[in-house]
Amino acid sequence: MPIFDYRCDCGNIWEELVLDDAPLKCPVCDMVGQNTRLVGPSHFRLMGDGWYKTDFKRNTKAEE
């Protein structure tokens, strides 16, 4: 899921999950389109029931 950081002209900085190219609205001042995407480390979310180290474990014993 693409999560980006944005800064509005009012100085507010927030994270937004972006699924399309629609203009974003600042959650503080409600201005639309007056924001800039910030460059920073990438964000990601792991969603689902869980991740386990045994999910993709290969069998190390040779089949006879």
Backbone bond lengths (Angstrom), bond angles and torsions (degrees), N, CA, C in turn:
res aa  C-N    CA-C-N  psi(-1)  N-CA   C-N-CA  omega(-1)  CA-C   N-CA-C  phi
1 M - - - 1.428 - - 1.527 109.37 -
2 P 1.315 117.22 124.75 1.468 119.97 -178.63 1.526 112.54 -77.55
3 I 1.321 116.22 113.44 1.465 122.43 178.24 1.527 107.37 -115.68
4 F 1.335 117.11 125.86 1.453 121.80 -177.41 1.528 110.08 -123.25
5 D 1.332 115.71 153.58 1.456 122.21 173.32 1.532 108.47 -93.85
6 Y 1.326 116.42 138.25 1.463 122.24 178.73 1.513 110.12 -129.99
7 R 1.356 115.77 151.63 1.461 122.03 174.32 1.524 107.86 -127.66
8 C 1.324 115.20 130.99 1.461 122.04 178.65 1.529 109.20 -90.16
9 D 1.321 116.75 163.31 1.467 121.48 175.47 1.523 111.81 -63.43
10 C 1.341 118.11 -21.26 1.462 120.88 177.93 1.531 111.68 -78.74
11 G 1.353 118.44 -7.85 1.456 122.23 177.64 1.514 114.10 102.00
12 N 1.322 118.41 -6.93 1.455 122.09 -179.91 1.535 110.23 -72.54
13 I 1.347 116.87 137.15 1.462 122.72 175.95 1.524 107.41 -119.92
14 W 1.349 115.99 131.67 1.462 120.15 -179.25 1.528 110.33 -148.82
15 E 1.350 114.86 163.89 1.456 121.98 175.62 1.514 108.77 -99.33
16 E 1.329 116.11 143.39 1.459 120.44 -178.28 1.522 109.19 -138.46
17 L 1.317 117.06 133.02 1.458 123.07 172.28 1.519 106.93 -81.93
18 V 1.335 117.55 116.82 1.456 121.73 -172.70 1.529 109.37 -108.80
19 L 1.333 116.00 118.29 1.458 121.26 178.99 1.523 112.80 -112.32
20 D 1.330 118.69 -12.57 1.464 122.10 178.35 1.528 109.44 -149.44
21 D 1.322 117.56 -176.57 1.462 122.14 -176.53 1.532 113.05 -96.67
22 A 1.311 117.64 18.56 1.464 120.47 179.97 1.533 110.12 -67.27
23 P 1.342 118.03 145.95 1.466 120.54 178.19 1.532 110.85 -62.11
24 L 1.315 115.80 140.68 1.462 121.03 -178.02 1.523 111.14 -92.55
25 K 1.330 115.39 150.50 1.462 121.62 179.34 1.525 108.28 -109.45
26 C 1.325 116.32 131.69 1.464 121.62 177.42 1.527 109.17 -65.64
27 P 1.350 118.02 130.55 1.467 119.67 -179.24 1.530 114.05 -71.22
28 V 1.342 118.73 -13.09 1.464 121.02 -178.52 1.525 111.65 -96.38
29 C 1.348 117.10 -53.22 1.471 119.73 -174.10 1.532 113.52 -103.49
30 D 1.334 118.50 -3.66 1.472 124.74 178.04 1.524 114.12 62.59
31 M 1.335 118.21 20.85 1.461 120.71 175.35 1.528 108.21 -79.45
32 V 1.324 116.37 138.62 1.462 121.90 -178.75 1.517 109.19 -104.02
33 G 1.325 116.79 130.05 1.451 121.84 174.22 1.516 115.43 80.37
34 Q 1.325 120.00 0.91 1.458 122.62 -179.21 1.520 110.37 -99.89
35 N 1.340 117.23 48.28 1.455 120.47 -178.19 1.525 110.75 -135.87
36 T 1.318 115.02 162.42 1.462 122.29 -177.60 1.519 108.80 -127.76
37 R 1.348 116.43 135.43 1.460 120.20 175.98 1.519 108.25 -75.99
38 L 1.329 116.58 130.41 1.456 121.95 -178.66 1.528 110.28 -91.75
39 V 1.315 115.90 146.92 1.450 121.91 176.59 1.526 107.73 -90.86
40 G 1.302 116.31 130.33 1.460 120.45 -178.54 1.514 110.08 -168.04
41 P 1.316 116.99 -170.85 1.465 119.77 178.70 1.528 110.56 -66.24
42 S 1.306 115.59 148.85 1.455 119.13 -178.88 1.524 110.49 -72.31
43 H 1.332 115.57 147.56 1.453 122.74 178.11 1.518 108.06 -112.63
44 F 1.294 117.27 148.73 1.452 120.37 173.41 1.513 109.74 -151.74
45 R 1.324 115.16 159.56 1.453 121.93 179.46 1.512 108.81 -124.54
46 L 1.325 116.59 132.77 1.448 121.05 172.01 1.520 106.63 -96.90
47 M 1.327 115.95 116.87 1.460 119.90 -177.57 1.522 109.07 -116.99
48 G 1.287 116.61 148.10 1.451 121.39 177.30 1.513 110.58 134.52
49 D 1.326 115.04 -166.65 1.459 121.01 -177.09 1.514 113.26 -72.92
50 G 1.313 117.68 -24.72 1.455 119.49 -179.66 1.525 111.23 149.92
51 W 1.300 115.21 166.98 1.455 122.51 -179.94 1.523 106.82 -126.57
52 Y 1.305 115.25 129.90 1.454 120.37 -177.78 1.516 109.47 -127.95
53 K 1.324 116.94 148.81 1.460 120.17 -179.07 1.520 111.98 -69.98
54 T 1.328 118.10 -15.79 1.463 120.99 -179.67 1.529 112.79 -92.90
55 D 1.328 118.63 -1.10 1.462 120.49 -177.11 1.524 112.66 -62.52
56 F 1.307 117.63 -41.06 1.455 121.14 -176.23 1.524 111.28 -119.94
57 K 1.303 116.29 28.75 1.458 120.95 -177.65 1.538 109.88 -72.39
58 R 1.315 116.05 132.92 1.450 121.37 177.43 1.528 110.38 -87.11
59 N 1.307 114.46 150.04 1.459 120.15 176.99 1.520 107.55 -77.84
60 T 1.316 117.88 117.99 1.470 120.98 -177.49 1.512 112.81 -84.70
61 K 1.325 118.50 -14.14 1.455 120.99 178.29 1.517 109.77 -80.68
62 A 1.311 115.71 135.15 1.471 120.38 178.67 1.520 108.91 -71.67
63 E 1.334 114.10 135.68 1.466 117.69 178.88 1.508 109.61 -74.93
64 E 1.331 116.42 136.28 1.451 120.73 -177.06 1.495 111.73 -98.01
